[in-house]
Amino acid sequence: MNDRAVSSTFSYVLSLAIATMLVTGLLVASGSFVEDRQRQVVRSELQVIGQQVSADIARADRLVRASDDPAGATVRIEQQFPARITGTTYRLELVATPSPTIRLRSSSPEVRVTVGVQNRTALSNSSADGGTVVVGYDGSALGVRND
């Protein structure tokens, strides 16, 4: 009779151990799935924001070039973006190189996105955080900043 009680207790403990391992495995797997999905959403949102800022730069570029006196022209295009995307802050940076780009980076999870810029007007290296972003021309170069 004593062997039956040990067998029953052992089966119960073994069942609990197996159930605990299965639940732990599911939690670990679903945690990485959620993190991967969050990264995808952040990347997608950053690409959309980058494309909109790039379009604003192209629009400002056309306005400057259409001006009779580009050196005396002032252009300001203001656009409201979310300050946070999926709960994380982000920053955009205009990189003035021969092939200019906008680099966007979120803080947590860290995701980086690069979007190309089409322009003929000079650009200045500049950056802005999420929220109200201004694309401006001050008579010498196009840049981005927060308002």
N, CA, C and O atoms as a GROMACS GRO file, in nm:
protein
  588
    1MET      N    1   0.080  -0.119   0.000
    1MET     CA    2   0.000   0.000   0.000
    1MET      C    3   0.085   0.126   0.000
    1MET      O    4   0.046   0.225  -0.063
    2ASN      N    5   0.198   0.126   0.067
    2ASN     CA    6   0.282   0.245   0.072
    2ASN      C    7   0.334   0.282  -0.067
    2ASN      O    8   0.350   0.400  -0.098
    3ASP      N    9   0.359   0.184  -0.151
    3ASP     CA   10   0.410   0.210  -0.285
    3ASP      C   11   0.308   0.286  -0.369
    3ASP      O   12   0.345   0.368  -0.454
    4ARG      N   13   0.180   0.259  -0.347
    4ARG     CA   14   0.076   0.328  -0.424
    4ARG      C   15   0.074   0.476  -0.390
    4ARG      O   16   0.059   0.558  -0.481
    5ALA      N   17   0.088   0.513  -0.266
    5ALA     CA   18   0.085   0.653  -0.226
    5ALA      C   19   0.205   0.727  -0.285
    5ALA      O   20   0.190   0.841  -0.330
    6VAL      N   21   0.322   0.666  -0.288
    6VAL     CA   22   0.440   0.727  -0.346
    6VAL      C   23   0.420   0.742  -0.496
    6VAL      O   24   0.454   0.846  -0.553
    7SER      N   25   0.366   0.643  -0.559
    7SER     CA   26   0.342   0.648  -0.703
    7SER      C   27   0.244   0.759  -0.738
    7SER      O   28   0.266   0.830  -0.837
    8SER      N   29   0.140   0.778  -0.661
    8SER     CA   30   0.042   0.882  -0.686
    8SER      C   31   0.103   1.020  -0.666
    8SER      O   32   0.081   1.110  -0.747
    9THR      N   33   0.180   1.037  -0.560
    9THR     CA   34   0.246   1.165  -0.532
    9THR      C   35   0.350   1.195  -0.639
    9THR      O   36   0.360   1.308  -0.687
   10PHE      N   37   0.426   1.095  -0.676
   10PHE     CA   38   0.527   1.112  -0.780
   10PHE      C   39   0.463   1.153  -0.913
   10PHE      O   40   0.513   1.241  -0.983
   11SER      N   41   0.351   1.089  -0.948
   11SER     CA   42   0.280   1.123  -1.072
   11SER      C   43   0.230   1.267  -1.068
   11SER      O   44   0.237   1.338  -1.168
   12TYR      N   45   0.180   1.309  -0.953
   12TYR     CA   46   0.129   1.445  -0.938
   12TYR      C   47   0.242   1.547  -0.955
   12TYR      O   48   0.226   1.646  -1.027
   13VAL      N   49   0.356   1.525  -0.889
   13VAL     CA   50   0.470   1.616  -0.898
   13VAL      C   51   0.525   1.617  -1.039
   13VAL      O   52   0.559   1.723  -1.091
   14LEU      N   53   0.534   1.502  -1.102
   14LEU     CA   54   0.582   1.493  -1.240
   14LEU      C   55   0.489   1.568  -1.334
   14LEU      O   56   0.536   1.638  -1.424
   15SER      N   57   0.359   1.555  -1.316
   15SER     CA   58   0.261   1.627  -1.399
   15SER      C   59   0.276   1.778  -1.381
   15SER      O   60   0.271   1.853  -1.478
   16LEU      N   61   0.294   1.822  -1.256
   16LEU     CA   62   0.314   1.965  -1.232
   16LEU      C   63   0.442   2.015  -1.297
   16LEU      O   64   0.443   2.124  -1.355
   17ALA      N   65   0.548   1.939  -1.290
   17ALA     CA   66   0.675   1.979  -1.350
   17ALA      C   67   0.662   1.991  -1.502
   17ALA      O   68   0.710   2.088  -1.562
   18ILE      N   69   0.596   1.894  -1.564
   18ILE     CA   70   0.578   1.898  -1.710
   18ILE      C   71   0.490   2.016  -1.749
   18ILE      O   72   0.520   2.086  -1.846
   19ALA      N   73   0.383   2.039  -1.676
   19ALA     CA   74   0.294   2.152  -1.705
   19ALA      C   75   0.367   2.285  -1.690
   19ALA      O   76   0.350   2.375  -1.772
   20THR      N   77   0.449   2.296  -1.587
   20THR     CA   78   0.527   2.419  -1.565
   20THR      C   79   0.624   2.443  -1.679
   20THR      O   80   0.638   2.556  -1.726
   21MET      N   81   0.691   2.338  -1.725
   21MET     CA   82   0.784   2.352  -1.836
   21MET      C   83   0.712   2.392  -1.963
   21MET      O   84   0.762   2.475  -2.039
   22LEU      N   85   0.595   2.335  -1.988
   22LEU     CA   86   0.518   2.371  -2.108
   22LEU      C   87   0.472   2.516  -2.104
   22LEU      O   88   0.485   2.588  -2.203
   23VAL      N   89   0.420   2.559  -1.991
   23VAL     CA   90   0.374   2.697  -1.977
   23VAL      C   91   0.491   2.794  -1.991
   23VAL      O   92   0.478   2.897  -2.057
   24THR      N   93   0.605   2.761  -1.930
   24THR     CA   94   0.724   2.846  -1.943
   24THR      C   95   0.769   2.855  -2.088
   24THR      O   96   0.802   2.964  -2.136
   25GLY      N   97   0.770   2.744  -2.157
   25GLY     CA   98   0.806   2.744  -2.300
   25GLY      C   99   0.712   2.829  -2.382
   25GLY      O  100   0.757   2.902  -2.471
   26LEU      N  101   0.584   2.821  -2.356
   26LEU     CA  102   0.487   2.904  -2.429
   26LEU      C  103   0.507   3.052  -2.401
   26LEU      O  104   0.500   3.135  -2.492
   27LEU      N  105   0.532   3.086  -2.275
   27LEU     CA  106   0.554   3.227  -2.240
   27LEU      C  107   0.679   3.283  -2.308
   27LEU      O  108   0.678   3.395  -2.357
   28VAL      N  109   0.786   3.205  -2.309
   28VAL     CA  110   0.910   3.250  -2.373
   28VAL      C  111   0.888   3.267  -2.523
   28VAL      O  112   0.930   3.367  -2.581
   29ALA      N  113   0.822   3.171  -2.586
   29ALA     CA  114   0.798   3.178  -2.730
   29ALA      C  115   0.706   3.295  -2.764
   29ALA      O  116   0.731   3.366  -2.862
   30SER      N  117   0.601   3.315  -2.687
   30SER     CA  118   0.509   3.424  -2.719
   30SER      C  119   0.572   3.559  -2.689
   30SER      O  120   0.539   3.658  -2.755
   31GLY      N  121   0.662   3.566  -2.591
   31GLY     CA  122   0.731   3.692  -2.561
   31GLY      C  123   0.817   3.738  -2.676
   31GLY      O  124   0.815   3.856  -2.710
   32SER      N  125   0.892   3.648  -2.737
   32SER     CA  126   0.974   3.686  -2.852
   32SER      C  127   0.888   3.716  -2.973
   32SER      O  128   0.925   3.801  -3.055
   33PHE      N  129   0.774   3.651  -2.987
   33PHE     CA  130   0.683   3.680  -3.097
   33PHE      C  131   0.630   3.822  -3.085
   33PHE      O  132   0.625   3.895  -3.184
   34VAL      N  133   0.589   3.860  -2.964
   34VAL     CA  134   0.536   3.994  -2.942
   34VAL      C  135   0.645   4.099  -2.968
   34VAL      O  136   0.617   4.202  -3.029
   35GLU      N  137   0.767   4.073  -2.923
   35GLU     CA  138   0.877   4.167  -2.946
   35GLU      C  139   0.907   4.182  -3.095
   35GLU      O  140   0.928   4.293  -3.143
   36ASP      N  141   0.909   4.070  -3.167
   36ASP     CA  142   0.932   4.076  -3.312
   36ASP      C  143   0.822   4.154  -3.382
   36ASP      O  144   0.850   4.233  -3.472
   37ARG      N  145   0.700   4.133  -3.341
   37ARG     CA  146   0.586   4.204  -3.401
   37ARG      C  147   0.596   4.353  -3.371
   37ARG      O  148   0.566   4.436  -3.458
   38GLN      N  149   0.637   4.389  -3.249
   38GLN     CA  150   0.652   4.530  -3.214
   38GLN      C  151   0.760   4.595  -3.300
   38GLN      O  152   0.742   4.708  -3.346
   39ARG      N  153   0.869   4.526  -3.322
   39ARG     CA  154   0.976   4.578  -3.409
   39ARG      C  155   0.924   4.603  -3.550
   39ARG      O  156   0.956   4.705  -3.611
   40GLN      N  157   0.843   4.512  -3.602
   40GLN     CA  158   0.787   4.529  -3.737
   40GLN      C  159   0.697   4.651  -3.744
   40GLN      O  160   0.702   4.726  -3.841
   41VAL      N  161   0.614   4.670  -3.642
   41VAL     CA  162   0.523   4.785  -3.639
   41VAL      C  163   0.602   4.915  -3.629
   41VAL      O  164   0.572   5.012  -3.699
   42VAL      N  165   0.704   4.919  -3.543
   42VAL     CA  166   0.786   5.038  -3.529
   42VAL      C  167   0.856   5.070  -3.660
   42VAL      O  168   0.858   5.185  -3.703
   43ARG      N  169   0.913   4.969  -3.726
   43ARG     CA  170   0.982   4.988  -3.854
   43ARG      C  171   0.886   5.045  -3.958
   43ARG      O  172   0.921   5.136  -4.032
   44SER      N  173   0.766   4.991  -3.964
   44SER     CA  174   0.666   5.039  -4.060
   44SER      C  175   0.628   5.184  -4.032
   44SER      O  176   0.620   5.265  -4.125
   45GLU      N  177   0.605   5.217  -3.906
   45GLU     CA  178   0.569   5.355  -3.870
   45GLU      C  179   0.683   5.452  -3.902
   45GLU      O  180   0.659   5.562  -3.953
   46LEU      N  181   0.806   5.413  -3.872
   46LEU     CA  182   0.920   5.499  -3.902
   46LEU      C  183   0.934   5.522  -4.052
   46LEU      O  184   0.968   5.633  -4.095
   47GLN      N  185   0.909   5.419  -4.132
   47GLN     CA  186   0.917   5.435  -4.278
   47GLN      C  187   0.813   5.534  -4.328
   47GLN      O  188   0.843   5.618  -4.413
   48VAL      N  189   0.692   5.526  -4.276
   48VAL     CA  190   0.585   5.618  -4.316
   48VAL      C  191   0.622   5.761  -4.279
   48VAL      O  192   0.608   5.852  -4.360
   49ILE      N  193   0.669   5.781  -4.156
   49ILE     CA  194   0.708   5.916  -4.112
   49ILE      C  195   0.823   5.968  -4.197
   49ILE      O  196   0.823   6.084  -4.239
   50GLY      N  197   0.922   5.883  -4.222
   50GLY     CA  198   1.036   5.923  -4.304
   50GLY      C  199   0.994   5.962  -4.445
   50GLY      O  200   1.046   6.060  -4.499
   51GLN      N  201   0.903   5.889  -4.504
   51GLN     CA  202   0.856   5.921  -4.639
   51GLN      C  203   0.779   6.054  -4.640
   51GLN      O  204   0.790   6.131  -4.735
   52GLN      N  205   0.703   6.080  -4.534
   52GLN     CA  206   0.630   6.207  -4.527
   52GLN      C  207   0.725   6.325  -4.511
   52GLN      O  208   0.704   6.429  -4.573
   53VAL      N  209   0.828   6.310  -4.428
   53VAL     CA  210   0.926   6.418  -4.413
   53VAL      C  211   1.004   6.437  -4.543
   53VAL      O  212   1.032   6.551  -4.581
   54SER      N  213   1.038   6.329  -4.610
   54SER     CA  214   1.107   6.338  -4.738
   54SER      C  215   1.021   6.412  -4.841
   54SER      O  216   1.072   6.494  -4.918
   55ALA      N  217   0.891   6.385  -4.842
   55ALA     CA  218   0.800   6.456  -4.932
   55ALA      C  219   0.793   6.605  -4.897
   55ALA      O  220   0.786   6.689  -4.986
   56ASP      N  221   0.795   6.637  -4.767
   56ASP     CA  222   0.796   6.778  -4.725
   56ASP      C  223   0.924   6.848  -4.770
   56ASP      O  224   0.919   6.964  -4.812
   57ILE      N  225   1.036   6.780  -4.763
   57ILE     CA  226   1.163   6.838  -4.809
   57ILE      C  227   1.158   6.862  -4.960
   57ILE      O  228   1.203   6.966  -5.007
   58ALA      N  229   1.104   6.766  -5.035
   58ALA     CA  230   1.092   6.784  -5.180
   58ALA      C  231   0.999   6.901  -5.212
   58ALA      O  232   1.025   6.978  -5.304
   59ARG      N  233   0.891   6.915  -5.136
   59ARG     CA  234   0.797   7.026  -5.157
   59ARG      C  235   0.865   7.160  -5.127
   59ARG      O  236   0.852   7.255  -5.204
   60ALA      N  237   0.938   7.167  -5.017
   60ALA     CA  238   1.010   7.290  -4.982
   60ALA      C  239   1.116   7.322  -5.087
   60ALA      O  240   1.138   7.438  -5.122
   61ASP      N  241   1.182   7.219  -5.137
   61ASP     CA  242   1.283   7.236  -5.242
   61ASP      C  243   1.220   7.299  -5.366
   61ASP      O  244   1.278   7.391  -5.425
   62ARG      N  245   1.104   7.250  -5.406
   62ARG     CA  246   1.036   7.307  -5.524
   62ARG      C  247   0.997   7.453  -5.500
   62ARG      O  248   1.008   7.535  -5.590
   63LEU      N  249   0.950   7.484  -5.379
   63LEU     CA  250   0.912   7.623  -5.348
   63LEU      C  251   1.033   7.716  -5.353
   63LEU      O  252   1.023   7.827  -5.404
   64VAL      N  253   1.146   7.672  -5.300
   64VAL     CA  254   1.267   7.755  -5.304
   64VAL      C  255   1.311   7.776  -5.447
   64VAL      O  256   1.343   7.888  -5.485
   65ARG      N  257   1.312   7.672  -5.527
   65ARG     CA  258   1.356   7.684  -5.666
   65ARG      C  259   1.260   7.769  -5.749
   65ARG      O  260   1.302   7.831  -5.848
   66ALA      N  261   1.133   7.774  -5.712
   66ALA     CA  262   1.034   7.854  -5.785
   66ALA      C  263   1.041   8.002  -5.747
   66ALA      O  264   0.982   8.086  -5.814
   67SER      N  265   1.113   8.033  -5.641
   67SER     CA  266   1.124   8.171  -5.593
   67SER      C  267   1.208   8.255  -5.689
   67SER      O  268   1.301   8.205  -5.752
   68ASP      N  269   1.173   8.384  -5.699
   68ASP     CA  270   1.252   8.477  -5.781
   68ASP      C  271   1.388   8.504  -5.718
   68ASP      O  272   1.486   8.528  -5.789
   69ASP      N  273   1.394   8.501  -5.585
   69ASP     CA  274   1.518   8.528  -5.512
   69ASP      C  275   1.539   8.420  -5.406
   69ASP      O  276   1.505   8.442  -5.290
   70PRO      N  277   1.595   8.304  -5.445
   70PRO     CA  278   1.612   8.194  -5.348
   70PRO      C  279   1.692   8.234  -5.224
   70PRO      O  280   1.666   8.182  -5.115
   71ALA      N  281   1.790   8.323  -5.238
   71ALA     CA  282   1.870   8.363  -5.122
   71ALA      C  283   1.787   8.441  -5.021
   71ALA      O  284   1.817   8.439  -4.902
   72GLY      N  285   1.683   8.508  -5.068
   72GLY     CA  286   1.598   8.584  -4.978
   72GLY      C  287   1.470   8.512  -4.940
   72GLY      O  288   1.388   8.564  -4.865
   73ALA      N  289   1.453   8.392  -4.991
   73ALA     CA  290   1.330   8.316  -4.966
   73ALA      C  291   1.330   8.254  -4.827
   73ALA      O  292   1.435   8.220  -4.772
   74THR      N  293   1.212   8.240  -4.773
   74THR     CA  294   1.193   8.168  -4.647
   74THR      C  295   1.078   8.070  -4.667
   74THR      O  296   0.970   8.109  -4.710
   75VAL      N  297   1.102   7.945  -4.635
   75VAL     CA  298   0.999   7.841  -4.650
   75VAL      C  299   0.985   7.771  -4.516
   75VAL      O  300   1.084   7.745  -4.447
   76ARG      N  301   0.862   7.742  -4.479
   76ARG     CA  302   0.834   7.669  -4.354
   76ARG      C  303   0.717   7.575  -4.379
   76ARG      O  304   0.605   7.620  -4.406
   77ILE      N  305   0.742   7.446  -4.369
   77ILE     CA  306   0.638   7.345  -4.380
   77ILE      C  307   0.633   7.271  -4.248
   77ILE      O  308   0.730   7.207  -4.207
   78GLU      N  309   0.521   7.280  -4.182
   78GLU     CA  310   0.505   7.221  -4.049
   78GLU      C  311   0.410   7.102  -4.059
   78GLU      O  312   0.304   7.111  -4.122
   79GLN      N  313   0.448   6.993  -3.996
   79GLN     CA  314   0.362   6.875  -3.996
   79GLN      C  315   0.363   6.810  -3.858
   79GLN      O  316   0.468   6.798  -3.794
   80GLN      N  317   0.247   6.770  -3.815
   80GLN     CA  318   0.233   6.706  -3.683
   80GLN      C  319   0.244   6.555  -3.699
   80GLN      O  320   0.170   6.493  -3.775
   81PHE      N  321   0.338   6.496  -3.626
   81PHE     CA  322   0.356   6.351  -3.620
   81PHE      C  323   0.333   6.307  -3.476
   81PHE      O  324   0.340   6.390  -3.385
   82PRO      N  325   0.306   6.179  -3.454
   82PRO     CA  326   0.293   6.134  -3.316
   82PRO      C  327   0.426   6.151  -3.242
   82PRO      O  328   0.532   6.128  -3.299
   83ALA      N  329   0.420   6.190  -3.116
   83ALA     CA  330   0.542   6.206  -3.036
   83ALA      C  331   0.602   6.069  -3.003
   83ALA      O  332   0.724   6.058  -2.987
   84ARG      N  333   0.518   5.966  -2.994
   84ARG     CA  334   0.562   5.830  -2.964
   84ARG      C  335   0.493   5.735  -3.061
   84ARG      O  336   0.378   5.756  -3.100
   85ILE      N  337   0.563   5.629  -3.098
   85ILE     CA  338   0.502   5.524  -3.180
   85ILE      C  339   0.515   5.393  -3.105
   85ILE      O  340   0.624   5.356  -3.060
   86THR      N  341   0.405   5.324  -3.092
   86THR     CA  342   0.396   5.200  -3.014
   86THR      C  343   0.466   5.212  -2.879
   86THR      O  344   0.533   5.119  -2.834
   87GLY      N  345   0.449   5.327  -2.816
   87GLY     CA  346   0.502   5.346  -2.682
   87GLY      C  347   0.648   5.384  -2.673
   87GLY      O  348   0.703   5.388  -2.563
   88THR      N  349   0.714   5.412  -2.784
   88THR     CA  350   0.856   5.446  -2.781
   88THR      C  351   0.880   5.580  -2.849
   88THR      O  352   0.808   5.617  -2.942
   89THR      N  353   0.981   5.652  -2.804
   89THR     CA  354   1.017   5.778  -2.868
   89THR      C  355   1.106   5.749  -2.988
   89THR      O  356   1.161   5.640  -3.002
   90TYR      N  357   1.118   5.848  -3.075
   90TYR     CA  358   1.201   5.832  -3.193
   90TYR      C  359   1.262   5.966  -3.231
   90TYR      O  360   1.217   6.071  -3.186
   91ARG      N  361   1.364   5.960  -3.313
   91ARG     CA  362   1.435   6.080  -3.359
   91ARG      C  363   1.462   6.065  -3.508
   91ARG      O  364   1.493   5.956  -3.555
   92LEU      N  365   1.450   6.176  -3.580
   92LEU     CA  366   1.485   6.174  -3.722
   92LEU      C  367   1.600   6.270  -3.745
   92LEU      O  368   1.611   6.374  -3.681
   93GLU      N  369   1.686   6.231  -3.838
   93GLU     CA  370   1.808   6.307  -3.865
   93GLU      C  371   1.823   6.323  -4.015
   93GLU      O  372   1.824   6.225  -4.089
   94LEU      N  373   1.835   6.448  -4.060
   94LEU     CA  374   1.860   6.477  -4.201
   94LEU      C  375   2.010   6.477  -4.222
   94LEU      O  376   2.082   6.556  -4.160
   95VAL      N  377   2.057   6.389  -4.309
   95VAL     CA  378   2.201   6.375  -4.334
   95VAL      C  379   2.230   6.434  -4.471
   95VAL      O  380   2.189   6.378  -4.574
   96ALA      N  381   2.301   6.546  -4.473
   96ALA     CA  382   2.331   6.618  -4.598
   96ALA      C  383   2.460   6.564  -4.658
   96ALA      O  384   2.569   6.611  -4.626
   97THR      N  385   2.446   6.467  -4.745
   97THR     CA  386   2.559   6.409  -4.818
   97THR      C  387   2.526   6.420  -4.966
   97THR      O  388   2.417   6.465  -5.001
   98PRO      N  389   2.617   6.380  -5.055
   98PRO     CA  390   2.581   6.382  -5.198
   98PRO      C  391   2.455   6.299  -5.230
   98PRO      O  392   2.383   6.330  -5.325
   99SER      N  393   2.429   6.196  -5.152
   99SER     CA  394   2.304   6.120  -5.162
   99SER      C  395   2.232   6.136  -5.028
   99SER      O  396   2.243   6.050  -4.941
  100PRO      N  397   2.158   6.247  -5.011
  100PRO     CA  398   2.100   6.277  -4.879
  100PRO      C  399   1.997   6.174  -4.835
  100PRO      O  400   1.926   6.115  -4.916
  101THR      N  401   1.991   6.155  -4.704
  101THR     CA  402   1.896   6.060  -4.646
  101THR      C  403   1.837   6.118  -4.518
  101THR      O  404   1.889   6.212  -4.459
  102ILE      N  405   1.728   6.057  -4.478
  102ILE     CA  406   1.670   6.081  -4.347
  102ILE      C  407   1.687   5.951  -4.270
  102ILE      O  408   1.643   5.846  -4.314
  103ARG      N  409   1.752   5.959  -4.155
  103ARG     CA  410   1.768   5.842  -4.068
  103ARG      C  411   1.672   5.856  -3.952
  103ARG      O  412   1.668   5.960  -3.885
  104LEU      N  413   1.596   5.753  -3.929
  104LEU     CA  414   1.503   5.752  -3.815
  104LEU      C  415   1.543   5.641  -3.721
  104LEU      O  416   1.581   5.532  -3.765
  105ARG      N  417   1.535   5.669  -3.591
  105ARG     CA  418   1.576   5.570  -3.491
  105ARG      C  419   1.481   5.576  -3.373
  105ARG      O  420   1.457   5.682  -3.316
  106SER      N  421   1.427   5.460  -3.336
  106SER     CA  422   1.344   5.452  -3.216
  106SER      C  423   1.432   5.411  -3.099
  106SER      O  424   1.541   5.358  -3.118
  107SER      N  425   1.383   5.437  -2.977
  107SER     CA  426   1.466   5.410  -2.860
  107SER      C  427   1.450   5.269  -2.804
  107SER      O  428   1.550   5.204  -2.776
  108SER      N  429   1.328   5.221  -2.788
  108SER     CA  430   1.308   5.089  -2.729
  108SER      C  431   1.182   5.026  -2.782
  108SER      O  432   1.073   5.067  -2.742
  109PRO      N  433   1.189   4.930  -2.868
  109PRO     CA  434   1.308   4.862  -2.917
  109PRO      C  435   1.384   4.952  -3.015
  109PRO      O  436   1.324   5.036  -3.082
  110GLU      N  437   1.515   4.933  -3.021
  110GLU     CA  438   1.596   5.014  -3.112
  110GLU      C  439   1.578   4.963  -3.254
  110GLU      O  440   1.617   4.851  -3.288
  111VAL      N  441   1.518   5.048  -3.336
  111VAL     CA  442   1.496   5.016  -3.477
  111VAL      C  443   1.548   5.135  -3.557
  111VAL      O  444   1.525   5.250  -3.520
  112ARG      N  445   1.619   5.107  -3.665
  112ARG     CA  446   1.675   5.213  -3.751
  112ARG      C  447   1.619   5.197  -3.892
  112ARG      O  448   1.612   5.087  -3.947
  113VAL      N  449   1.580   5.311  -3.951
  113VAL     CA  450   1.525   5.314  -4.086
  113VAL      C  451   1.590   5.430  -4.160
  113VAL      O  452   1.614   5.536  -4.102
  114THR      N  453   1.620   5.410  -4.288
  114THR     CA  454   1.676   5.515  -4.372
  114THR      C  455   1.585   5.537  -4.492
  114THR      O  456   1.542   5.442  -4.557
  115VAL      N  457   1.556   5.664  -4.520
  115VAL     CA  458   1.470   5.702  -4.633
  115VAL      C  459   1.548   5.802  -4.718
  115VAL      O  460   1.611   5.893  -4.665
  116GLY      N  461   1.542   5.786  -4.850
  116GLY     CA  462   1.611   5.876  -4.941
  116GLY      C  463   1.539   6.010  -4.954
  116GLY      O  464   1.420   6.022  -4.928
  117VAL      N  465   1.616   6.112  -4.996
  117VAL     CA  466   1.563   6.247  -5.015
  117VAL      C  467   1.598   6.294  -5.156
  117VAL      O  468   1.711   6.276  -5.201
  118GLN      N  469   1.500   6.352  -5.226
  118GLN     CA  470   1.522   6.410  -5.359
  118GLN      C  471   1.520   6.561  -5.345
  118GLN      O  472   1.419   6.619  -5.305
  119ASN      N  473   1.632   6.626  -5.379
  119ASN     CA  474   1.637   6.771  -5.369
  119ASN      C  475   1.745   6.827  -5.460
  119ASN      O  476   1.833   6.755  -5.507
  120ARG      N  477   1.737   6.958  -5.485
  120ARG     CA  478   1.842   7.031  -5.555
  120ARG      C  479   1.895   7.145  -5.469
  120ARG      O  480   2.007   7.192  -5.489
  121THR      N  481   1.815   7.188  -5.374
  121THR     CA  482   1.854   7.295  -5.282
  121THR      C  483   1.948   7.238  -5.177
  121THR      O  484   1.938   7.121  -5.138
  122ALA      N  485   2.040   7.322  -5.131
  122ALA     CA  486   2.135   7.277  -5.027
  122ALA      C  487   2.061   7.232  -4.902
  122ALA      O  488   1.957   7.287  -4.866
  123LEU      N  489   2.116   7.130  -4.836
  123LEU     CA  490   2.060   7.078  -4.711
  123LEU      C  491   2.158   7.103  -4.597
  123LEU      O  492   2.278   7.115  -4.619
  124SER      N  493   2.105   7.111  -4.477
  124SER     CA  494   2.192   7.121  -4.360
  124SER      C  495   2.170   6.997  -4.274
  124SER      O  496   2.058   6.947  -4.263
  125ASN      N  497   2.278   6.946  -4.213
  125ASN     CA  498   2.264   6.836  -4.119
  125ASN      C  499   2.181   6.887  -4.002
  125ASN      O  500   2.218   6.984  -3.936
  126SER      N  501   2.070   6.822  -3.976
  126SER     CA  502   1.981   6.867  -3.870
  126SER      C  503   1.900   6.748  -3.820
  126SER      O  504   1.900   6.642  -3.882
  127SER      N  505   1.832   6.768  -3.707
  127SER     CA  506   1.755   6.658  -3.650
  127SER      C  507   1.636   6.711  -3.574
  127SER      O  508   1.629   6.829  -3.539
  128ALA      N  509   1.541   6.622  -3.548
  128ALA     CA  510   1.419   6.657  -3.474
  128ALA      C  511   1.367   6.531  -3.406
  128ALA      O  512   1.391   6.419  -3.452
  129ASP      N  513   1.296   6.551  -3.297
  129ASP     CA  514   1.228   6.442  -3.229
  129ASP      C  515   1.087   6.432  -3.284
  129ASP      O  516   1.043   6.517  -3.361
  130GLY      N  517   1.015   6.327  -3.245
  130GLY     CA  518   0.876   6.313  -3.286
  130GLY      C  519   0.793   6.429  -3.233
  130GLY      O  520   0.834   6.499  -3.141
  131GLY      N  521   0.677   6.448  -3.292
  131GLY     CA  522   0.590   6.559  -3.256
  131GLY      C  523   0.576   6.652  -3.375
  131GLY      O  524   0.565   6.606  -3.489
  132THR      N  525   0.576   6.781  -3.350
  132THR     CA  526   0.567   6.878  -3.459
  132THR      C  527   0.704   6.894  -3.522
  132THR      O  528   0.799   6.936  -3.457
  133VAL      N  529   0.714   6.861  -3.652
  133VAL     CA  530   0.839   6.870  -3.725
  133VAL      C  531   0.825   6.979  -3.831
  133VAL      O  532   0.727   6.983  -3.905
  134VAL      N  533   0.923   7.067  -3.835
  134VAL     CA  534   0.923   7.177  -3.932
  134VAL      C  535   1.036   7.155  -4.030
  134VAL      O  536   1.151   7.135  -3.992
  135VAL      N  537   1.002   7.157  -4.160
  135VAL     CA  538   1.101   7.159  -4.266
  135VAL      C  539   1.111   7.305  -4.306
  135VAL      O  540   1.013   7.366  -4.349
  136GLY      N  541   1.230   7.361  -4.293
  136GLY     CA  542   1.244   7.504  -4.319
  136GLY      C  543   1.364   7.538  -4.405
  136GLY      O  544   1.463   7.465  -4.410
  137TYR      N  545   1.351   7.653  -4.472
  137TYR     CA  546   1.460   7.709  -4.552
  137TYR      C  547   1.481   7.851  -4.504
  137TYR      O  548   1.386   7.930  -4.499
  138ASP      N  549   1.605   7.885  -4.470
  138ASP     CA  550   1.634   8.016  -4.413
  138ASP      C  551   1.714   8.106  -4.508
  138ASP      O  552   1.772   8.205  -4.463
  139GLY      N  553   1.717   8.073  -4.634
  139GLY     CA  554   1.794   8.152  -4.730
  139GLY      C  555   1.925   8.086  -4.768
  139GLY      O  556   1.991   8.128  -4.862
  140SER      N  557   1.963   7.981  -4.693
  140SER     CA  558   2.090   7.915  -4.726
  140SER      C  559   2.075   7.763  -4.742
  140SER      O  560   2.139   7.705  -4.829
  141ALA      N  561   1.992   7.699  -4.659
  141ALA     CA  562   1.982   7.553  -4.666
  141ALA      C  563   1.849   7.506  -4.606
  141ALA      O  564   1.791   7.572  -4.520
  142LEU      N  565   1.804   7.391  -4.655
  142LEU     CA  566   1.686   7.325  -4.599
  142LEU      C  567   1.728   7.242  -4.479
  142LEU      O  568   1.835   7.182  -4.478
  143GLY      N  569   1.643   7.239  -4.377
  143GLY     CA  570   1.671   7.157  -4.260
  143GLY      C  571   1.543   7.118  -4.189
  143GLY      O  572   1.435   7.165  -4.224
  144VAL      N  573   1.555   7.033  -4.089
  144VAL     CA  574   1.441   6.991  -4.008
  144VAL      C  575   1.466   7.032  -3.863
  144VAL      O  576   1.581   7.039  -3.819
  145ARG      N  577   1.358   7.060  -3.792
  145ARG     CA  578   1.368   7.094  -3.650
  145ARG      C  579   1.232   7.077  -3.587
  145ARG      O  580   1.132   7.059  -3.656
  146ASN      N  581   1.229   7.081  -3.455
  146ASN     CA  582   1.102   7.079  -3.383
  146ASN      C  583   1.054   7.221  -3.364
  146ASN      O  584   1.134   7.315  -3.356
  147ASP      N  585   0.924   7.234  -3.356
  147ASP     CA  586   0.867   7.367  -3.334
  147ASP      C  587   0.845   7.391  -3.187
  147ASP      O  588   0.798   7.498  -3.148
   0.00000   0.00000   0.00000
